[in-house]
Amino acid sequence: MAQVTLCRPLDDLAPLSAAIERQARRRRILREIVLLAVFFGIYNLGRFLSAKHAGSAFLNADVLIHFQAGLGLPSEAAVQSLALQIPDLAQAANRYYAGVHFPLTAIVLLWMLVKRPAEYAKARWALAALTGLALIGHLVFPLAPPRMLPQYGWVDTGVLLGQSVYGPDAESGLANQFAAMPSLHVGWAFLVAVFLIRATRSRWRWLWIAHPVITFAVVVVTANHYWLDGLIALAMAVPLVLIFDSRRVRRNNAPAGAGQMSAGDVAVASSSSARTR
């Protein structure tokens, strides 16, 4: 009887504890949404700064094109020409470029915030770090995308098919049109795929690798990026997925006797794990 009397006050506190936890979760989600909006706003400031360097953006494009040719990389214009011969492929590429990049990243971050908070924290900082590094690249090396250089054989598939997400000229619209190097489309897609593979356990999770692969192909087919834009974005993203690895942090921080847990410790750990899944 004494044991029942001691447990009853704890049972009465359970609804209150659950309510406090729900309220804290809502505050955390709101805080993270605001934080991501701030990051996005800071990045967009780069558009107003780099848009003033149109001349150097086209000069840099000429340098990059000749540099890629010296490396022996295949012509993006030739790849695009082959893609344009396949019915509806360019239309699908335009839709993927416009409708998948930012919405999918936002959806994945929101899902991870609610379901996988530990992985979310790492993904958020990896994306923020890559975006910050990319912003430096956009300011230091403004670059006109291939679609602005028809003299080299490229076609702006967005304008051609009436699916352009940009304005009628380089200074219009909300996007920074001289932010080709590095490609955040490719970099974000790679980070999203890696963190989703880490955060899930399904055997199908490896299919997320297709997202950066398709994105890389799409930015080339639509003439929005050069090969090196995507390759450098990947080179910047790979160290970030190693730095922001919650699995490595958990292993390194595990105490020496972590393998020996009492029954009560197991019950508490199981309850905590259930709440964060």
N, C-alpha and C positions, 0 to 999 in steps of 0.2 A: 504493500500500500504506500509506503514512504516513497518508493521509486516512482510510482504513478504521479504522486503529488508534486515531485520535483520536476517531472517532464512536462506537466500541464502548462506552466507559465511559458515555456519555450514554444509549445504548440500555439499558444495564443499570439506569440510574436511573429509567427511565420507569415501571415497575410501582410503585416506591416513591413516586414523585411522584403517581401516580394514587390510591394508597391514602391518602396524606396529604390530597389534595384531597377525596376522599369523606368522610373523617373530619371535615374542616373544614366540609363541607356539612351533615353530620348535626348538628354542634354549632350551626351557624347556624340550622338549622330548629328545633332544640329551644329555643334562646335566643329566637327570635321567637315561638314558641308560648307560652312563659312570659311574655314581654312583653305579648302580646295578652291573656292571662289576667289579668295585673295591671291592664291598662287596663279590662277588663270588670268586675273587682272594684271598682275605684275608682268606675266609673260607677254600680254598684249601690248604693254608699253613698248616692247621691242619693235612692234610694227611701226609705230610713229617715228622711232629713231632710225631704224634701218631703211625705211621708205625714202629717206632723204639721200640715200646713197645709190640711186638708180644707175648712175654712170659706172661706178666701181662694180656694181652687181653684174653688169653685162661684160665688163672687162674680166672679172673673175671667172665668168662662165666660159669665155674664150680660153683662158688659161687652163681651166679644169678639163675642158673637152680635149685639148691637145695633150694634156698630161695623161688622161685615160687612154688615148690612142697610143701614147708611148708605152703604157703598161700592157698593151695588147688586149684590153677589154673589148668585148664586142660592142658594136654600135647600138645604142638604145633605139635610134631611129629605125634601124633595120628590124629590130624585134617588134617595134610598134607597127611597122608596115605589114609584117606577117600577121600580127594580131588583128589588124583592121580587115583582113581578108576572111576572118571567121565571123559568120553572122552573129550579131547580138553580143559578141564578146566585149567590144568597147563600151557598149551601153551598160553591161553588167559591171565592168571595171569602174566606170564613172559612179555608179550607184554605191558600189563598195567603198570607194574613196570618200564619198560624201556622207554616207549613212552609217558606217561601221566604226570608224576611227574613234571619235570622241564619245558617241553614245555607248558603245560597248565598254570602253574604259570606265566610264562613269557607273554603269550597271555593275561591272565586276567589283569596283571599289566599294560600292554600296553593299553588295552581297557579302563581301569579305568583312566589312565593318560590323555587320550584324551576326554573321555566322562564324567567321574566322578572325576574331579581333587581333590575335597575335600575328598572323600573317598579314593582316591589313596594315598594321603599323609599319612593317618592313616594306610592303609594296608602296605605300604612300611616300615614304622617304626616298625610295629608289626612283619613283616617277618624278618626284620633286627635284632630286639631284640631277637626273638626266635632263629635265626641262631647263634647269638653271644652267647647266653646262652647254646645252644647245643654244640658249639665249646668248651666251657669250660668243659662241660660234657665229650666230646670225649677225651679231653686231660687228665682230672683228672681220668676218668674211661674208658680207652680203652677196648673195648669189642668185642670179636670174634663173628660173627653172627652164627646162628644155622647151616647154610649150611656148615660151616667149621668143624662141629662136627658130622660126620657120626656115631661115636660110640654110640651116644644117639638116633639113629634112624632117623635122618634127611637125606634128599636127596637134593642135589643142583639141583633144577629143571632147572636152566639155563644151566648148564653143561650137564645134562642128555638129554635135548632136543635140544642142540646146539643153545641156545638163550642167553648165558651168556653175560652180559654187562661188566664183569670184565676180568682182565687178567688171565693168567694161574696160577699165585700164588698171595699171599697176598700183595707183594710189587709192583706188576705191575699194569698198568692202571692208569687213572687219579683220580679215586674215592678213598676215604679213606675207606678201607674195615674193619677197626676196629672202625668205627663210628656208632655202632649199638645203643648205648644209649645216648640220646633219639633218636627216629626215626623222622628225618626231613620229611620223606615221609608222615607220619601221621600228624605231626604238621603243615606242609605247607598246606596239603589238608584241614585240619580243618579251618585254617585261610582264605584260598581262598573261601571256602563255606560260611563262616560267612560274609565276606566283599561283596561277590556277592549278598547274600540275602539282605544285607543292601542297596546296591547300586541300586538294581532293584525293580520294583514294580509289575511285573507279578505275577499272582497267582501260576505259575509254578516254581517260584524261589526257593521254599522250596525243590525241587528235588535235589538241590545242596548238601543237606545233604548226599545224596548217595555217593558223592565223597570221603569223609573221611571214611565212612563205608566200601566202596569197597576197598579203599587203605589199611585199617587196615587188611582186610581179605587177600588181595594180598600179603602183606609183610610176613604174617604168612604162607600162602600156599607155597610161594617161598622159605621159610626158610631164609629170610633176616633179620628178627627181631623176638624178643621174645615179649610176651604179655606186659611185663613191659616197653619195649622200647616205645610202642605206648601209653600206659596209662600215663607214665610220660611226654611224649610229649604233650598230651592233658592237663595234669595238669599244664604244663608251659604255654600253649597257652591260656587257659581260662582267666587268669588275664589280658593278653595282649589285648584281644578283649574288655575287660571292660575299660582298661586304654586308648586305642586308639579308642575311640568312638566319631566320629564327631557329632553325634546327641546329645550326652550329652554336648559336648562343646558348640554347638549352643544354647541349652536350657539355660545353665548356663550363657552364655555371652549376652543373649538377654536383652536389656534395659527394664526398667519398663513400658515404654509407647510404646513398640514395637507393641502392638495390634492396636494402633491408627496411621494410615498412611494416608497421603494426597494422592490425586489422582496422583500427580506427582511422589511421592515416589513409589506408586504401579507400575506405568509405568516403572520406572527405574529398580525396582527389577525384574519385569517380563522380561525386556530386558537382564539383567545380567544372570538370570536363564536360559534363552533360549540359551545363548552362552556356558554355562557349561554343558548342557545336552548332 
